[in-house]
Amino acid sequence: MASSSAERLSDNDVQAIDQLRETFTRLKAELGRVIVGQQPVIERLAFCLFARGHALLMGVPGLAKTLLVSKLAETMSLRFNRIQFTPDLMPMDITGTDILQEGAGGKREFQFVHGPVFANIVLADEINRAPPKTQAAMLEAMQEHRVTVVGKTFPLEQPFLVLATQNPVEQEGTYPLPEAQLDRFMFLIELDYPSELEEIQIARTTTGGALPQLAHLLTGEQILEHQALVRRVPVPDHIYTFAAKLVRKTRPQDPSAPAWLKPLVGWGAGPRAVQYLILGAKARAALLGSYMVRLEDVQEVAVPVLTHRVITTFTAQSEGVDARQIVRRLLSETVAEG
């Protein structure tokens, strides 16, 4: 294993990570009062938030995606907005626009009215139902944390997190997200059906009285401090090497790509995938109370980081092989190589 040149955390940062781990444990317990199951989903959403990334949630209707995101915002005292994407949604419906209004002294002037993207957590519900022009309106906000309307730039309040949902069924009349926009999402988080016991508990919880109000555990300022802390978590050299090696193997034209992958993958992950592997691993390490990134941290975030960045071929589709299976096999082979 390669030697490490990672720096150590200061005593203050060590104490801050201990506090963050305790807060994360309380966060999961608080959300568990409303959300039944879905613990891996909650964890990955938290990884994205504290790594300053965005997430694409994939799941059939009725899995409490909207409820989960709104309650996450509630526990963190953050402003939450939901945007329902539809085929007739226009970019200005997201960003806002100038409106002619009468000001002081009866003088008419244009005034900018903020759109729903001006929030700390934005849920872009069924993002693939809007046309590409409207989908693209989210790109600048996600990448630059600002929007430009009629030549004027407006910064977005921090922290800022976009959580988009995509329905895997009812694909007729939808607009698949282009690879450039998919690459803006740090994680692809897939939600599965609950177990039988969980489904019974969901029925008990949601068919009675009003849902409980959740405690406010974090402020926006505290989240920004934790985001900066996550960036300071040390990473050993061999972890950087592993992340880069794994991503390069997803590219069929790369010499390191295994022979079995080349007919199955048309396009592999780009450099942003390496960045998100490291950032996701840093966030996981900090939230679980580790003072340094370990190989298992990268392994845990590899599937949500890489699945939507590996574009399969018709050959793979005809053989019933999807991107997640390819990523899992690549990961196991790369770990075995040492």
N, C-alpha and C positions, 0 to 999 in steps of 0.2 A: 504494500500500500504506500502511496506517495507520502512524503513528509508534509507536515502542516506548517504554514506560516500565519495561521489565523491569530489575531490579537485576542487578548482576554478582555472581558467586560470589566468596567469599573465596579467598585463596591455599590455605588448608587444604582447602577444599571442592574446589578444582581438583585438588589432589593426590589427594584421596579418590576423585574420579571416575576419574582415571587408574588407580588401584589397582583400582577396581570393574570397569573395562573389562578389565583383565588377568585378574581373577578370573573374569569371565564367559566369556572366551575359553578358560580352563582348564576351566571347568565344561562347556562344550559338547564339548570334546575328551574329557573324562573320561566323560561320558555316551555319547559316540560309541563307546566301547569295548564297550558292551553294546547300545545302541539303534542300529539300522541305519536311516539316513535320518531323517526326521521332524525335521529341523533347524528349520523354521518353528514346529513345535509346541513344541519345547524352548524356543525364544526367547520365545514367547508365555506359556508357563508361568512363565518367569523374570520377564517384565514384570508378571504378576499378583502374584507373590510380593513383589517389591520395591515394588509400588504398593499393597500391602495389600488386594488384591482376591481374588475367588474365580473359578474357571473351570468351565465346563460343557464336558466333552469329548464330542463326538459322533462315533461311528464304529462300524462293524460289528465283531463279535467277532474276536479274533485279531490285533489291530493293536498289541498290547503296551502298552495303556493302563495297566494295573495295574503292569506291570514298570517303565514309564517313571516313574510317580509314586513308586514305592518306591525306585528308584535315585536320583531327585532328592532325596528325603529323606536317603538314605545319604550323598550327597556333601556335604550340609550339616549333618551331625551332628544331625538333627532326629528327634523321635519320630514314628513313622508308624503309623497305624491304618487298617484297611480295614473298611468296613461293607457287607455284602452286603444290599441292599434286597430284600425279598420281601413278598408280599401280607399275610403274617401278622406282619410286624415291628411292634412297638409303640414308642411314643415313649420309654418308659423303657429300651428296649433300646439306645437311642442315648445318652440323657443320663445314665443311671444311676438308682438308686433307693435309698431307705432300706431297710435290712435289720435285723431284730431279732436282735441277737447278745448273747451273754453276756460281760460285761466283768469288771473286777476285783471280787473279793469276791462273785462269783456274781450280781451285779446285771445284769438285762437292760436293754439300751438300744438305741435305733435308731442305726445307723451308716450313713453315706452311702457307697455303693460307686460309684466313678466308672465311667461308661460309656465306650465307645470314642471319643466325640467329644472326650475330654480327651487330645489329642495336638497336635503342631505342624502336621502335615499329615494331613488326613483324606480318604480316598478313599471317596466315597459311590457305590458301584458299582451301576449300573442303578437310579438314584434314582426313575425313573418306574414301577418295579414295586411301590412301596409306596403305600398309600392316602394321601389328602391330609393326614389328621391326623398321620401319621408324617412326611411330608414337611415339614409345618409345624414339627416339632420342631427342624429345622435352622435355621429362620429367625432365631430369637433368637441362636443361636450365631454365625451368619454375620454378622448385623448388629451385635450388641452385644458379641460375643466373651465371652459368658457364658451360663449356663443356669440356669433356675429350676426347682427340684424341691420339691414340697410346701411352697411358700412360702419356700424358702431359695434364695438366689442364690449361684452358685459361678462365680468368674472362670476363664476359660480361659488356659492358659499361652501367652505370646507368644514368637515369632511364631505366627500361626494362619492356616492356609490350607485351604479346602475345595475339593477337586477332585471334581466329580460326573461320572459317565458316564451317557450315555443311548443306548440301542440304537435306531437308526433303523429296524430291521426287527423283526418279531415284535411288533407293536403290540397284538395281541389280549390282553386281560387286564391292560393297563397303565393308569396314571393320568397323563395329560399334566400337566406342571407348569403351575400357574396363572401368569398374567402377573406377579403380585406377587412370586412366588418367582423367576421367570426374571430379573426386574429386579435381584435381589440378586447375580447373577453378572456380574462385570466383563466377561469374555470368553466368547463361544461359540467353542470351538476345534474345528474339524472335521478329522478324520483321514481321509486317503484311502489307497487301496491302494498298496503300494510298487511301484517299478518292477521290471522283470524282473531286472536286476542286483542290486538291493537284496534281492529275494526269494531269490535264490541265496545271497547273503551271509548272510541270516537263517538259512537252512538250515545253512550251514557253522558259524555261530556257536552255534546252539542245540542241535545234535544231537551235539556232542562232549562234552567234560568240563564241569565246573562253571563257571558264569559268574564272571568275575574280580571280586574285591572292589575297590570304587572308593575313591579317596582322599577324605578328609574335607577339604573346601576352606574351609568356613565354619562358624562356631558360631552359635548362636541370638543371642547378644549382638551379633555382627558384622552379622547380618542386620538386626536392629533399628536399628543405626547407619546401615546403607545405606538402609533404608526412610525414615529421617528425612532423609538426604541427598537422596534422590529428591524429596522434598517441597520442597526448597530450590532445585531447578533453575529458573532464571528462564524466564518465558513472556512473549513480546512481546504487546502489545495486539492486534495483528491476528490472532494465533493464537486468542485467546479469542473474537474476533468470528467467525472462520471456523467454530470448533466450534459456537457457538450457532446460526449461520446454517444449518449443515448439519443439525443436530438439528431445528430448527424446520421445515425443509422436509419432514421425514418425516411431519408431522402434516397429514392431508388437509384439516382445517378451518382451517389457518393460511393467511393471504393469500399467504405466500411459497411455498407448495407448488405445484409445477408442475401443469399441467392433466392431464398424462398419468398422474400418480401417484394422483389422487383416486379413480378407480374401482377401483384396485388395492390400496389400503391402507385397512383399517378403523380402525386405531389406530396412532399413531406413538410415537416414543421420548419419554420424560419427561426432566426436568431431571437425573436421575442419569446419563443418557447423556453430557451435557456434562461432568460431573465426571470420568467415566471416560475420556472422550476426552483430557482434559488430563492426568490422572494416568498413563494409558497412554503418552501422548507423553513425559511427563517420565521415566518409567521407561526407555523406549526410548532417549531421548537420553543418559541417564546410563550405561546399560549399553554403549552404543556409543561412549562417550567424548566426547560433545558437551557443551559447557558452557551450552547454551541450547536450548530447544525450537524446532524448525524445522517448517515446514509439512509436510515429508515424514514427520515423526514422527506427526503426526495422521493423515495419509493411510494410513499403514501399520497403524494400530490401528482405523481407522474400521469396517472390515467386521466384525471380531470383536466390537466394542462394540455395533454397531447391528443386526446381522442378527436376533438373537433379540428385539429390542425393536420390530421392525416387524411388525405383525400384518396379514397379507394377507387379502383378501376372497375370496369364492367365484369372483368374476370372474377374479382373478389365477390362482387354482388351475386354473380351467377353461382358461385360456390358457397354462398351463405356465410362469407367471412366479413365481419364488420371491423371498423377502426379500433374499437375497444379490444377485440381479441388480438389484433396485430400489436397494439401497444403493450398488452400484458405479456405476450410472447417475447417481444423485444426486451422488455424490462427484466424478465426472468433470465434471459440469455446474457444480458449485459451484467447483471448481478453475479451470475455464475462465473463469468470471465475474471471477476475480481478487480 
